[in-house]
Amino acid sequence: MGAGSNTLFRDSGFNGIIIKLGKAFNYIKSLKDNKIEVGAATLDKKVSEFAMENSISGLEFLSCIPGSVGGAISMNSGCYNNDISKIFFSLKAMNSKGKIRIFNKNDIKFKYRGSDFKKDLVILSVIFKGQSGDKNEIENNRINLINKKKVSQPSKIKTCGSTFKNPQNKKAWELIKLSNCQNLVVGGASISTKHSNFFLNNGNATALDIENLVERVQKEVLVKTGINLELEIKIVGNK
């Protein structure tokens, strides 16, 4: 794992070994033709900052994505009409036997918040490709996106991030509000008044509180709208 964002660990913990990619996987290098090589543990926002400093456009949206590059690839992270698939060029990954392979753009089929990339492979590094741009314009675009996020989403508060994927042609937060779930509370867990798809730990919530709130919202939305919300967060461990 990288930064662990969009992940909820159950109270019982995880019965196994978790490998967290460390400093050796946290780096950024400039390549030719507006390409950037990035270690899988590098924070997304750092990649966005580096691209700006090197006048490479198209990566500004990464400034709004919490977490690291490896997870961003796995989730096809995105926001504001952009996602990883639009800037992905290639990646280097390793299997459990230590064999390293290169995957190019045509080798991976990305979809909304996911891909067909094999889950038993560990992403080591990624190459992104942007376009040549004006540094000031890129910086202004980054600032606008960051401010847009601050206005619409909770910040500096305990949350797993965006809880549910958006159904086709729908917004998860709208369905939650439409189903009158925005004021639901379970133990120390509640729903953000700023954005209904963000579930909060008010300071003393257990993982079970969060998970029970998630399940309650799923049931209410299904009853009220007929839509079964699919989780975007990853829940790890035995219930």
Order of alpha helices (4+ residues) and beta strands (2+ residues): beta-beta-beta-alpha-beta-alpha-beta-beta-beta-beta-beta-beta-beta-beta-alpha-beta-alpha-beta-beta-beta-alpha-beta
